[in-house]
Amino acid sequence: LWARMEPGDVLVVDSYATPIWGFLMNRWRAPVPWYSLPYEVPSQGSEGGEPAAASVNLFTQLLSTHGRLYYLTTPEAPDFALAREVRWLRGHAAVLGASEASVSRLIRWVRSGA
C-alpha cells in the first residue's frame, strides 16, 4: 500500500478500533495522512441507506482536498457487510482501481471530474 501512495493522496480506514486501525496507529510510516471512520454498530433496519453523517462529511472533505482517496475496509468493521461507504463513494467519486483479498478490500478513488 505504501508503495502505491503519492503526495496528495489520503487513506481512509473502516473503522476505529479494528485490527487494521491498530496496525496503522502503530506502524504507519508513509508521508500520507490517514483517517478512520467511526466505529458503527448497525441497528436493526439500518441495511442500505447512507453511511453515517460523520463518514459522508469526511469523504466529502477529503475528496475535495486530496487527489486520490484510498479506502481500506475489513470484515472486522461491524458494518462491513452493509457496504454503505462503498456505495456512497461509487455515487460520488470515480473508481481508479480496486483489489480484493480475503481479509480486506482496498479501493482507490478520485473525486468526480478530476
TIVO-2410 file (N, C-alpha, C; in nm, 3 decimals):
# residues 114
REC num residu      c1      c2      c3 atome chaine
REC   1      L   0.083  -0.119   0.000     N      A
REC   1      L   0.000   0.000   0.000    CA      A
REC   1      L   0.087   0.125   0.000     C      A
REC   2      W   0.189   0.129   0.085     N      A
REC   2      W   0.274   0.248   0.093    CA      A
REC   2      W   0.337   0.280  -0.041     C      A
REC   3      A   0.377   0.177  -0.114     N      A
REC   3      A   0.444   0.198  -0.243    CA      A
REC   3      A   0.350   0.259  -0.347     C      A
REC   4      R   0.221   0.240  -0.334     N      A
REC   4      R   0.125   0.293  -0.430    CA      A
REC   4      R   0.091   0.439  -0.405     C      A
REC   5      M   0.105   0.483  -0.283     N      A
REC   5      M   0.057   0.616  -0.246    CA      A
REC   5      M   0.159   0.724  -0.281     C      A
REC   6      E   0.106   0.840  -0.318     N      A
REC   6      E   0.188   0.953  -0.359    CA      A
REC   6      E   0.148   1.075  -0.277     C      A
REC   7      P   0.235   1.177  -0.274     N      A
REC   7      P   0.196   1.301  -0.207    CA      A
REC   7      P   0.063   1.352  -0.264     C      A
REC   8      G  -0.024   1.397  -0.178     N      A
REC   8      G  -0.155   1.443  -0.219    CA      A
REC   8      G  -0.264   1.338  -0.203     C      A
REC   9      D  -0.224   1.211  -0.179     N      A
REC   9      D  -0.320   1.104  -0.155    CA      A
REC   9      D  -0.361   1.105  -0.008     C      A
REC  10      V  -0.467   1.032   0.022     N      A
REC  10      V  -0.514   1.016   0.158    CA      A
REC  10      V  -0.571   0.876   0.173     C      A
REC  11      L  -0.560   0.819   0.293     N      A
REC  11      L  -0.612   0.686   0.323    CA      A
REC  11      L  -0.723   0.699   0.426     C      A
REC  12      V  -0.834   0.629   0.401     N      A
REC  12      V  -0.943   0.620   0.499    CA      A
REC  12      V  -0.962   0.474   0.532     C      A
REC  13      V  -0.965   0.443   0.660     N      A
REC  13      V  -0.982   0.305   0.705    CA      A
REC  13      V  -1.115   0.293   0.780     C      A
REC  14      D  -1.182   0.181   0.759     N      A
REC  14      D  -1.307   0.149   0.829    CA      A
REC  14      D  -1.278   0.027   0.915     C      A
REC  15      S  -1.281   0.041   1.039     N      A
REC  15      S  -1.318   0.154   1.121    CA      A
REC  15      S  -1.231   0.159   1.245     C      A
REC  16      Y  -1.257   0.258   1.326     N      A
REC  16      Y  -1.187   0.277   1.452    CA      A
REC  16      Y  -1.187   0.147   1.534     C      A
REC  17      A  -1.074   0.117   1.595     N      A
REC  17      A  -1.056   0.004   1.688    CA      A
REC  17      A  -1.056  -0.134   1.622     C      A
REC  18      T  -1.047  -0.143   1.490     N      A
REC  18      T  -1.032  -0.272   1.423    CA      A
REC  18      T  -0.883  -0.306   1.418     C      A
REC  19      P  -0.846  -0.430   1.389     N      A
REC  19      P  -0.705  -0.464   1.381    CA      A
REC  19      P  -0.627  -0.379   1.279     C      A
REC  20      I  -0.687  -0.348   1.164     N      A
REC  20      I  -0.614  -0.265   1.066    CA      A
REC  20      I  -0.591  -0.125   1.121     C      A
REC  21      W  -0.687  -0.073   1.197     N      A
REC  21      W  -0.669   0.057   1.262    CA      A
REC  21      W  -0.552   0.051   1.359     C      A
REC  22      G  -0.544  -0.056   1.438     N      A
REC  22      G  -0.433  -0.073   1.532    CA      A
REC  22      G  -0.299  -0.079   1.460     C      A
REC  23      F  -0.296  -0.149   1.347     N      A
REC  23      F  -0.174  -0.156   1.268    CA      A
REC  23      F  -0.132  -0.017   1.222     C      A
REC  24      L  -0.226   0.058   1.167     N      A
REC  24      L  -0.194   0.193   1.118    CA      A
REC  24      L  -0.149   0.284   1.232     C      A
REC  25      M  -0.214   0.274   1.346     N      A
REC  25      M  -0.177   0.357   1.462    CA      A
REC  25      M  -0.032   0.334   1.502     C      A
REC  26      N   0.013   0.210   1.492     N      A
REC  26      N   0.146   0.175   1.542    CA      A
REC  26      N   0.255   0.167   1.436     C      A
REC  27      R   0.217   0.151   1.310     N      A
REC  27      R   0.320   0.124   1.209    CA      A
REC  27      R   0.313   0.210   1.084     C      A
REC  28      W   0.218   0.299   1.072     N      A
REC  28      W   0.206   0.380   0.950    CA      A
REC  28      W   0.325   0.473   0.939     C      A
REC  29      R   0.398   0.464   0.830     N      A
REC  29      R   0.518   0.545   0.811    CA      A
REC  29      R   0.514   0.626   0.683     C      A
REC  30      A   0.412   0.607   0.601     N      A
REC  30      A   0.404   0.679   0.474    CA      A
REC  30      A   0.379   0.828   0.501     C      A
REC  31      P   0.433   0.915   0.415     N      A
REC  31      P   0.411   1.059   0.432    CA      A
REC  31      P   0.276   1.103   0.377     C      A
REC  32      V   0.176   1.021   0.400     N      A
REC  32      V   0.040   1.045   0.351    CA      A
REC  32      V  -0.053   1.037   0.472     C      A
REC  33      P  -0.144   1.132   0.488     N      A
REC  33      P  -0.233   1.127   0.603    CA      A
REC  33      P  -0.334   1.012   0.592     C      A
REC  34      W  -0.378   0.965   0.708     N      A
REC  34      W  -0.484   0.864   0.710    CA      A
REC  34      W  -0.586   0.903   0.815     C      A
REC  35      Y  -0.709   0.859   0.790     N      A
REC  35      Y  -0.822   0.890   0.878    CA      A
REC  35      Y  -0.899   0.761   0.902     C      A
REC  36      S  -0.971   0.758   1.014     N      A
REC  36      S  -1.054   0.643   1.045    CA      A
REC  36      S  -1.200   0.685   1.049     C      A
REC  37      L  -1.285   0.599   0.994     N      A
REC  37      L  -1.429   0.621   1.008    CA      A
REC  37      L  -1.470   0.580   1.149     C      A
REC  38      P  -1.580   0.633   1.198     N      A
REC  38      P  -1.624   0.595   1.333    CA      A
REC  38      P  -1.665   0.448   1.338     C      A
REC  39      Y  -1.656   0.391   1.455     N      A
REC  39      Y  -1.698   0.254   1.479    CA      A
REC  39      Y  -1.849   0.254   1.491     C      A
REC  40      E  -1.915   0.191   1.396     N      A
REC  40      E  -2.062   0.191   1.392    CA      A
REC  40      E  -2.114   0.049   1.407     C      A
REC  41      V  -2.201   0.029   1.504     N      A
REC  41      V  -2.269  -0.099   1.517    CA      A
REC  41      V  -2.405  -0.082   1.451     C      A
REC  42      P  -2.430  -0.154   1.341     N      A
REC  42      P  -2.557  -0.136   1.270    CA      A
REC  42      P  -2.676  -0.172   1.358     C      A
REC  43      S  -2.778  -0.093   1.348     N      A
REC  43      S  -2.901  -0.123   1.421    CA      A
REC  43      S  -2.996  -0.198   1.329     C      A
REC  44      Q  -3.096  -0.258   1.388     N      A
REC  44      Q  -3.195  -0.329   1.308    CA      A
REC  44      Q  -3.262  -0.232   1.213     C      A
REC  45      G  -3.273  -0.270   1.089     N      A
REC  45      G  -3.335  -0.184   0.989    CA      A
REC  45      G  -3.240  -0.084   0.927     C      A
REC  46      S  -3.109  -0.094   0.959     N      A
REC  46      S  -3.012   0.001   0.904    CA      A
REC  46      S  -2.950  -0.048   0.773     C      A
REC  47      E  -3.002  -0.158   0.720     N      A
REC  47      E  -2.948  -0.209   0.594    CA      A
REC  47      E  -2.967  -0.104   0.485     C      A
REC  48      G  -2.872  -0.095   0.397     N      A
REC  48      G  -2.882   0.003   0.289    CA      A
REC  48      G  -2.870   0.143   0.343     C      A
REC  49      G  -2.917   0.236   0.267     N      A
REC  49      G  -2.913   0.375   0.310    CA      A
REC  49      G  -2.774   0.436   0.301     C      A
REC  50      E  -2.765   0.553   0.356     N      A
REC  50      E  -2.640   0.630   0.354    CA      A
REC  50      E  -2.551   0.592   0.471     C      A
REC  51      P  -2.421   0.614   0.457     N      A
REC  51      P  -2.332   0.599   0.572    CA      A
REC  51      P  -2.365   0.707   0.676     C      A
REC  52      A  -2.305   0.695   0.792     N      A
REC  52      A  -2.324   0.796   0.896    CA      A
REC  52      A  -2.283   0.933   0.844     C      A
REC  53      A  -2.346   1.036   0.897     N      A
REC  53      A  -2.316   1.173   0.855    CA      A
REC  53      A  -2.168   1.205   0.872     C      A
REC  54      A  -2.107   1.157   0.979     N      A
REC  54      A  -1.964   1.183   1.001    CA      A
REC  54      A  -1.880   1.124   0.889     C      A
REC  55      S  -1.916   1.007   0.840     N      A
REC  55      S  -1.842   0.944   0.730    CA      A
REC  55      S  -1.860   1.022   0.601     C      A
REC  56      V  -1.984   1.061   0.571     N      A
REC  56      V  -2.011   1.139   0.449    CA      A
REC  56      V  -1.936   1.271   0.454     C      A
REC  57      N  -1.938   1.339   0.568     N      A
REC  57      N  -1.867   1.466   0.581    CA      A
REC  57      N  -1.717   1.449   0.559     C      A
REC  58      L  -1.661   1.342   0.616     N      A
REC  58      L  -1.518   1.318   0.599    CA      A
REC  58      L  -1.485   1.288   0.454     C      A
REC  59      F  -1.561   1.199   0.389     N      A
REC  59      F  -1.537   1.169   0.248    CA      A
REC  59      F  -1.547   1.295   0.162     C      A
REC  60      T  -1.649   1.374   0.185     N      A
REC  60      T  -1.669   1.496   0.106    CA      A
REC  60      T  -1.551   1.590   0.121     C      A
REC  61      Q  -1.507   1.610   0.243     N      A
REC  61      Q  -1.393   1.699   0.268    CA      A
REC  61      Q  -1.266   1.645   0.203     C      A
REC  62      L  -1.239   1.517   0.222     N      A
REC  62      L  -1.114   1.460   0.170    CA      A
REC  62      L  -1.112   1.453   0.018     C      A
REC  63      L  -1.226   1.421  -0.043     N      A
REC  63      L  -1.229   1.416  -0.190    CA      A
REC  63      L  -1.211   1.554  -0.252     C      A
REC  64      S  -1.247   1.659  -0.178     N      A
REC  64      S  -1.231   1.794  -0.232    CA      A
REC  64      S  -1.090   1.850  -0.209     C      A
REC  65      T  -1.013   1.787  -0.121     N      A
REC  65      T  -0.881   1.842  -0.089    CA      A
REC  65      T  -0.764   1.751  -0.124     C      A
REC  66      H  -0.791   1.628  -0.167     N      A
REC  66      H  -0.684   1.533  -0.200    CA      A
REC  66      H  -0.706   1.478  -0.340     C      A
REC  67      G  -0.596   1.448  -0.408     N      A
REC  67      G  -0.604   1.396  -0.543    CA      A
REC  67      G  -0.668   1.259  -0.550     C      A
REC  68      R  -0.629   1.171  -0.458     N      A
REC  68      R  -0.682   1.035  -0.456    CA      A
REC  68      R  -0.712   0.993  -0.313     C      A
REC  69      L  -0.819   0.919  -0.298     N      A
REC  69      L  -0.858   0.865  -0.169    CA      A
REC  69      L  -0.852   0.714  -0.178     C      A
REC  70      Y  -0.775   0.652  -0.089     N      A
REC  70      Y  -0.772   0.507  -0.077    CA      A
REC  70      Y  -0.863   0.470   0.039     C      A
REC  71      Y  -0.953   0.376   0.016     N      A
REC  71      Y  -1.046   0.331   0.120    CA      A
REC  71      Y  -1.016   0.186   0.152     C      A
REC  72      L  -0.985   0.159   0.278     N      A
REC  72      L  -0.949   0.025   0.322    CA      A
REC  72      L  -1.050  -0.020   0.427     C      A
REC  73      T  -1.114  -0.132   0.401     N      A
REC  73      T  -1.212  -0.185   0.495    CA      A
REC  73      T  -1.187  -0.333   0.517     C      A
REC  74      T  -1.226  -0.382   0.632     N      A
REC  74      T  -1.207  -0.523   0.666    CA      A
REC  74      T  -1.336  -0.578   0.727     C      A
REC  75      P  -1.352  -0.709   0.725     N      A
REC  75      P  -1.471  -0.769   0.786    CA      A
REC  75      P  -1.482  -0.744   0.936     C      A
REC  76      E  -1.375  -0.701   1.001     N      A
REC  76      E  -1.383  -0.671   1.143    CA      A
REC  76      E  -1.466  -0.546   1.171     C      A
REC  77      A  -1.487  -0.462   1.072     N      A
REC  77      A  -1.574  -0.345   1.090    CA      A
REC  77      A  -1.718  -0.396   1.100     C      A
REC  78      P  -1.790  -0.358   1.205     N      A
REC  78      P  -1.924  -0.413   1.225    CA      A
REC  78      P  -2.021  -0.390   1.110     C      A
REC  79      D  -2.002  -0.283   1.035     N      A
REC  79      D  -2.094  -0.254   0.924    CA      A
REC  79      D  -2.037  -0.295   0.788     C      A
REC  80      F  -1.936  -0.379   0.787     N      A
REC  80      F  -1.868  -0.420   0.663    CA      A
REC  80      F  -1.966  -0.474   0.559     C      A
REC  81      A  -2.054  -0.564   0.601     N      A
REC  81      A  -2.145  -0.630   0.506    CA      A
REC  81      A  -2.245  -0.534   0.443     C      A
REC  82      L  -2.271  -0.422   0.507     N      A
REC  82      L  -2.367  -0.325   0.452    CA      A
REC  82      L  -2.308  -0.249   0.333     C      A
REC  83      A  -2.178  -0.232   0.330     N      A
REC  83      A  -2.107  -0.164   0.220    CA      A
REC  83      A  -2.163  -0.026   0.189     C      A
REC  84      R  -2.214   0.043   0.289     N      A
REC  84      R  -2.273   0.175   0.266    CA      A
REC  84      R  -2.169   0.274   0.214     C      A
REC  85      E  -2.049   0.269   0.271     N      A
REC  85      E  -1.945   0.363   0.230    CA      A
REC  85      E  -1.904   0.340   0.086     C      A
REC  86      V  -1.892   0.214   0.046     N      A
REC  86      V  -1.854   0.181  -0.092    CA      A
REC  86      V  -1.961   0.232  -0.188     C      A
REC  87      R  -2.088   0.209  -0.155     N      A
REC  87      R  -2.196   0.259  -0.242    CA      A
REC  87      R  -2.193   0.411  -0.251     C      A
REC  88      W  -2.168   0.477  -0.139     N      A
REC  88      W  -2.164   0.624  -0.140    CA      A
REC  88      W  -2.048   0.672  -0.228     C      A
REC  89      L  -1.931   0.612  -0.211     N      A
REC  89      L  -1.817   0.651  -0.292    CA      A
REC  89      L  -1.842   0.625  -0.440     C      A
REC  90      R  -1.906   0.516  -0.473     N      A
REC  90      R  -1.937   0.488  -0.614    CA      A
REC  90      R  -2.026   0.596  -0.674     C      A
REC  91      G  -2.112   0.654  -0.594     N      A
REC  91      G  -2.201   0.758  -0.643    CA      A
REC  91      G  -2.140   0.896  -0.646     C      A
REC  92      H  -2.026   0.914  -0.579     N      A
REC  92      H  -1.969   1.048  -0.565    CA      A
REC  92      H  -1.824   1.059  -0.608     C      A
REC  93      A  -1.764   0.952  -0.651     N      A
REC  93      A  -1.624   0.955  -0.692    CA      A
REC  93      A  -1.604   0.850  -0.802     C      A
REC  94      A  -1.496   0.862  -0.875     N      A
REC  94      A  -1.464   0.768  -0.981    CA      A
REC  94      A  -1.366   0.664  -0.928     C      A
REC  95      V  -1.391   0.538  -0.957     N      A
REC  95      V  -1.301   0.432  -0.915    CA      A
REC  95      V  -1.179   0.431  -1.007     C      A
REC  96      L  -1.062   0.439  -0.947     N      A
REC  96      L  -0.939   0.429  -1.025    CA      A
REC  96      L  -0.887   0.287  -1.028     C      A
REC  97      G  -0.916   0.211  -0.924     N      A
REC  97      G  -0.870   0.073  -0.918    CA      A
REC  97      G  -0.917   0.011  -0.790     C      A
REC  98      A  -0.928  -0.119  -0.788     N      A
REC  98      A  -0.972  -0.188  -0.667    CA      A
REC  98      A  -0.903  -0.323  -0.661     C      A
REC  99      S  -0.880  -0.368  -0.541     N      A
REC  99      S  -0.827  -0.502  -0.523    CA      A
REC  99      S  -0.901  -0.568  -0.408     C      A
REC 100      E  -0.921  -0.695  -0.421     N      A
REC 100      E  -0.992  -0.771  -0.319    CA      A
REC 100      E  -0.896  -0.874  -0.261     C      A
REC 101      A  -0.903  -0.895  -0.133     N      A
REC 101      A  -0.829  -1.002  -0.067    CA      A
REC 101      A  -0.924  -1.064   0.035     C      A
REC 102      S  -0.885  -1.175   0.089     N      A
REC 102      S  -0.976  -1.244   0.180    CA      A
REC 102      S  -1.002  -1.166   0.308     C      A
REC 103      V  -0.908  -1.080   0.347     N      A
REC 103      V  -0.926  -1.008   0.473    CA      A
REC 103      V  -0.952  -0.860   0.457     C      A
REC 104      S  -0.938  -0.808   0.339     N      A
REC 104      S  -0.958  -0.664   0.326    CA      A
REC 104      S  -1.001  -0.627   0.185     C      A
REC 105      R  -1.046  -0.506   0.174     N      A
REC 105      R  -1.087  -0.451   0.044    CA      A
REC 105      R  -1.022  -0.314   0.034     C      A
REC 106      L  -0.945  -0.293  -0.069     N      A
REC 106      L  -0.880  -0.165  -0.092    CA      A
REC 106      L  -0.933  -0.107  -0.221     C      A
REC 107      I  -0.987   0.012  -0.213     N      A
REC 107      I  -1.041   0.077  -0.331    CA      A
REC 107      I  -0.981   0.217  -0.339     C      A
REC 108      R  -0.932   0.253  -0.455     N      A
REC 108      R  -0.872   0.383  -0.476    CA      A
REC 108      R  -0.974   0.470  -0.550     C      A
REC 109      W  -0.999   0.586  -0.498     N      A
REC 109      W  -1.100   0.676  -0.554    CA      A
REC 109      W  -1.038   0.810  -0.588     C      A
REC 110      V  -1.099   0.877  -0.681     N      A
REC 110      V  -1.062   1.014  -0.713    CA      A
REC 110      V  -1.193   1.093  -0.728     C      A
REC 111      R  -1.189   1.218  -0.690     N      A
REC 111      R  -1.312   1.297  -0.698    CA      A
REC 111      R  -1.362   1.301  -0.841     C      A
REC 112      S  -1.492   1.298  -0.856     N      A
REC 112      S  -1.552   1.300  -0.990    CA      A
REC 112      S  -1.510   1.425  -1.064     C      A
REC 113      G  -1.482   1.412  -1.192     N      A
REC 113      G  -1.443   1.525  -1.274    CA      A
REC 113      G  -1.295   1.555  -1.268     C      A
REC 114      A  -1.218   1.479  -1.191     N      A
REC 114      A  -1.075   1.507  -1.179    CA      A
REC 114      A  -0.998   1.439  -1.290     C      A
***
